[in-house]
Amino acid sequence: MSGANRADRADLWQRLWFTLGALIVFRIGTYIPIPGVDAVKVSEFFRFGESGIIGLLDTFGGGVFRRFSIFALGITPYVSAFIIMQLLSVVVPRLSRLAAEGPAGRRALNQYARVLTVALAGLQAYGLGVAIGGARGIMMTPSHGFAAIAGVTLVAGTIFLMWLGEQITERGIGSGMLLILACEAADRLPASIAIALGRVRTGVLDVHWLYAAPPMAVAVVALVVFIEGAVRWMPVHDPAGALGTDTPAGDYVRLPLRINPLGILAPLAASVFAPSLWAIILYVGGRDTHPLMDLAHNGVGYGIVDGLLIALLAVCCGLASADSAQIAGVLKDSGGWIPGCRPGEDTARALRRTQVVLAFFCMIYLPAACVLPYVIAKQFQLPLALSGFSFFLLIWVMLRVLEQARLVLRS
């Protein structure tokens, strides 16, 4: 083994150990309760509130709400701020220019996201502190300043997780933000398996559905692995290498276009906004409305809202993710072209057609991978942590970790 390969492997192991250590720190923090609360009473409070918005937030947060730990807000405020900045950078010209300025522009956008994270965490922390403070028996020693103390503690926990995620991204493997989210989702897997086995023993769940769960999970894994690795190859003549290609004179190269160029952005954004949107729908429609309550109980209503949000974001963000006119202009200026298309407007239309096809394909693929398993699990009382966005997140994060590990070894 050469010295370069040994150095690459040593660097990979160092990154892996750092990532593991950081995630262990995160998991320890999820068991440290807010000062002044009775952890047992908090657990009972959330168990009785699972049918509402708190239950949805607790599912997304991997159980940290249930324990009301110092990391009870999780990484969710940072994820929300990051998604908001990503969406605004598509529609706000000033932010779009920052995003196009390279590393300096991305650092400025990240700083805006950090500030927005603190603001969102403050709002959520105060609301959660008031909710817990108003519940009887939750606090060991009732105090009028509990909401403020809980708010400061929760915001500090979110800021620490934001810093920890950035450290994982810089010194570890993969995106720290997504790894922490995946760790939150994986926390519910053992409990979900135990619940499923208990339902089989009590006769609530048909054992045949338990046998069917692994093949369905394998099918979802195979679908996600195939689509996330698939590309649409477009032949391009780019003699000047303006698109990052190296084309010999008179030859064509194949420009790779990912089938899912957005990655996890659309389902991640939907998972952040769907619980609040569904809660608003229930509030406006009235909790006494039987159709809405039936949809809320069997999970179909939330699945519809989540699926529509994913489809909408997949189309809108997919069409806005690449500027076909700019790419066509770059090709035209460098003397390049797409076979069968004239330089300029004709090339831009060909790129736009491909972009539209990919966006509408993602509009079907992402809800099918993220929402359909969730609805099936809800209908037949399968463990929810083994389906839906959480499962998609775990698969997607593992693919990115393996991809980055290969890049580290190749570098």
N, C-alpha and C positions, 0 to 999 in steps of 0.2 A: 504494500500500500504506500503510495507516495505521500510526501509531507503535506502537500496541499489537501489531499483527501482526508488525512488525519486531522488537519486543522478544521476542515469543514465539518467533520463529524463531531469534533469537540465543541465547536460553536453551536451545532444543532442540539447536542445534549445539554449545553449550558442554557440555551433558550427554553428547552423543554422543562428543565428543573426549575427555572425561574417562573415559568407559567404555572407549573404545578404548585409551587410555593405560594404564589399570589392567590390562586384559587382556594388554597387551604385557608389563607388568612381571611378571605371573603366568607368561606363557610363557617369559620369560627365566629365571625362577627354577627352572623345571622342568628346565633343562639345567645347573644348578649342582650338582655331586655333593656328597654328604656327605664331609667331610674324612677322608682316610685309606683310601678305597676305590678299587679299580680298576674304572672304569666298564665296560670291555670284559668283564671277568670277571663282573660283576653282570648284564650283558645275557645272557651265556651261561647263568648260573644260572637266570634267569627263563624263558629259552627252554625249558630242559629241565623246568621246573616248571609249564608252562602247563596241564597236564591236571588240576591240583589246585586248591585254594582260592586259591593265590597267582595262578594264571592268571585266575581269575574276578575277583579284586580288581584285578588289573592292567587287565583289560578295562574295569571300571567306572571306574578312575582315569585312563583315557586314556593309559596308557603311562608314567606318572610312577613307578610301582613299578619298571618295567624299568630306568629310568635311575638309580634310587635317589638322587634329587635331594633338595635341602632341602625340597621340597614333595612328597615321596614319598607322604605320607598324603593329600595333596590337601585338598579341603574336606569329605571324607567324615565325619570326626568331628563337624564342626559340623552337617552334614546329619542325622546320626544323633541328635545331641542335640536338634536342633530338632524332629525327628519324634517322639522320645520325649516331649518336653514337650507337643507337640500332642495326642498320644494320651492322656497323663496328664491333660491339662486337660479331657478329655471324661469321664473316670471318677473323678477325685479331686475331691471337692467344694471343697476350699480352692483348688485351681488353677482350677477352673471359675469360682469367684467372682472370682479375679484376672482371668481372661480376659474377664469381663463388666464389668470396671471401666473399660474404655476404654484410652486411651493409657498411663495410669499402671500399670494391671495388665499391659499388654503389655510395658512396660519391665521390670517385675519378672520376668515369664516369660522375657524375653530374657536377663536377667542370670543366671537359673538355667541357661539353655541354655549360656551362655558357660562357667560353672563346670563343667558336665557335659562340655562340649567338651574342656576341658583334661584332665579325668580320663580320658576315652575316648582322647584322643590319647596320653596318657602310657602307657596299657596297650598300645595298638597299636604305639607307637614302640619300647617295650622289647621286645615280641615280635619285631618286624621286625629290630631291632638284634641280638638273640640269634640269629635265623635266619641273618642275613648273616655275623655274627661266627663262627658255627660252620661255615660253608662254607669249604672249602680254597681258597686263592688269591684270595679276594675282597679281603682287606685288603692294602694295600701294605706296611704294617709291623704285624704281629700285636701286639695289645695287649689286656690283660685289661679295660681300662676302655673298650673300643670301644662296648659296648652302652650305657653311660651317656652317652658323648659323642654317639652317634647319636641316642639318645632325646631328649636336651636339644635337639639341633638340629632334629629332626623336630617336636617340640612347639612350638618357637619358630616354625617355618615354618607350622604349622597356625594358631597364634595370629595371625600376620601375615595369612594368607589370610582368617581370620575378620574381622579389621579391614578388610581390603581389600574384602571382599564387602559389609560394612556401609556403607563409603564409596560404593561403586557404587550401592547402594540409595538412599542419601540424596542423592548429588550427580550420579548418572548416570541411565541409563535401565534400568528393569526391576529385578528382584531380583538383587542381586549374587551371592548364593549359587547361584542357578540358572544365571546367566550363566557363572560359573566352571565349573560342571558341564558346561554345553553346550560350552564351550571345550575342556574335557578330551575330550569325546566327539568333537568335530570334528577333533581332532588325529589321530585314527586313520583318517579318511576317505581321504586320499591313499594311505596304505599299504595300505588294504583294496582300493582300486581297482587298485593295482599288483599285489597278490596275486591278485586275480580274473583279471586279464589274463595273469599268469604261469601260472595253472592252465589257462586256455584254451589257451595255447601248448603246454603239456605234455600236454594231453588229459585232465587230471583233471576239468575242468569242461566240460560241454557248452556250446557257444557259444550254443545256444538259450536256456539259462537266463540267460546274460548279457544277451541281448536282452530277456528277460522281466523282468529286475530293474527297469529304469526304469518300465515301466507299473505294476508292483506298488508301487513307491515313490510314484508319482503317485496311485494309489488310496488308499494310506494317508494321504497328505497331504490329499487331498480329504475323506476320512472325518473326520479330526481337525479340519480347518478347519470343516466343516459342523457337527459335533456341539458343538465348543467355542463356536461362535457361536449355537447354537440355544437357545431358551428356551421354556418352557411358560407360556403366558399364562393367569392365573387372574383372572376378574372379581371385583372387590371393591368394596363400597361403604364408603368410609372418609372420612366427612365431616369428621372432626377431624384428618385427616392423621397419625394415630398410626403408620402404617407408612411414613411418608415420602412419601405420595401427596398430591396436591392435587385433591380431588374437589369439583366444583361441586354445590350442593344438588340431590339427586334423581338425580345421574348416577353411573355406574360407571366405574372405571378398571381397567386390566389390570395385575395384579401379575406382574412377570417372575420366573420361577423357572428358573434355569439347569438344563439337562439334566444337566450334570456339575458339580454344586456344589462338589465336592472339588478340582477342577482336577487338579493333578499329584500331590496328596498320596498317594493310594493306590499308584500305580506307583512313586513315589519311595521310599516306605517299604518296599515289597516288594523293590526293587532293593538296598536296604541290608541287609535281613534274609535274603533268599533265599540268597545265597552261603553264609552261615554255617549256615543250616538244612540246605541240601543237603550241606554238608560233614559235619554231624552225622549225617545219614541214611546217608551212605557209611561213616562211622566205625562206627556202631552195626550196620549191615547187614553190614559186612565187605567189604573191597576184593576178596576172592576170590569174592564173590557175582556170578555171571555176569550175571543180569538187571540188577542195579544198575550194573555196569560198562558194560554195553551202553547203558543209559539215559544214563550219564554221558558216554560217548563220542559218541553222536549228539545230545546236547543235549536230548532229549525229557524226561529226568528233571528237569533243572533248569527246563525250561520248564513242566512240570507244577507243580512247587513254586512257581515264581514266579507262574504264573497263579492257583493256588489262593489264594496270599497276597493278590494284587491283588483277586480276587473277594471274599474275606472282609473285607478292609479297606474295599472299596467299599460293601459292604452295611452293615457295623457303623458305620463313620464317617459314611456317608450318612444313616443313620437317626438318628444322634446329633448331626448338624450343625445341626439346627434343632429348636427346642422348639415343637411344634405347639400344645400346651396353652397355652403362654405367648402365642403369637401370637393364638390364639383369645380368650384373656382380654383382651389389649390391644384387640382389635377390639370385644369386648363392652362394655368400659368406656368406649370412645369413641363408642359408638352405631353401630358399623359391623357389617357382616355379609357373608357370601358368599351369592350368590343360590341359593335352594333349600335352604339350611341354616339351622337355628336357631342363634342366638348361643350360645356356650359349648361344650358337649360335642359337639354335632352338627357345628359348625364345625371343632373339633379333629380329629374323625374324618375329615372331608373332606380336611383338610390332610395328615393322616397317610397316607391312601390315596395321595395324589399323591406324597408323599415316598417311600413304599414302591415305587411304580412306577418312579420315577426311580432309586432305589438299585439295583433289580434290572436296570434297563436298563444302568446303569454297570457292573454285575457282568458283563455280556456284552461291552459295548463296550470297556472298558479292557483286558481280556486279549486281545481280538481285535486291538486296535491295537498292543499292546506285546509279546505273547508269540507269537502265531501267526506273524508275520513272522520272529521269531527262530528258531522251530522249522523253518520252511521253509528259511531260510538255512543252518541247521546240517545239515539232511538233504541238501541239494543243494550244500553246500560253497560257498555264496555268501559274500561278505565280511560278517562279523558286524557291523561298525560301521555298515553301511547298513541295519540292521534292529533290531527290538526296542526296548527302552526308550531307548537312545541316540538313535535316529531320532525317536521320539515326543517326547523331551525337546527336541531341536532345533526341531521344529515348534511345540511348545507355547511355548517361550521366545520364538521369533520372533513369534508371535501376541501375546504379552503386551507385547513391546517396541513393536510397531506400535500396540497399543492405548494404551500410555502416551504414545507420541509424539503420537497424536491428542489425548489429554487435555491435554498440554502446550500444543499449538497452540490448543485451545479455551479454555483458562483465561485 
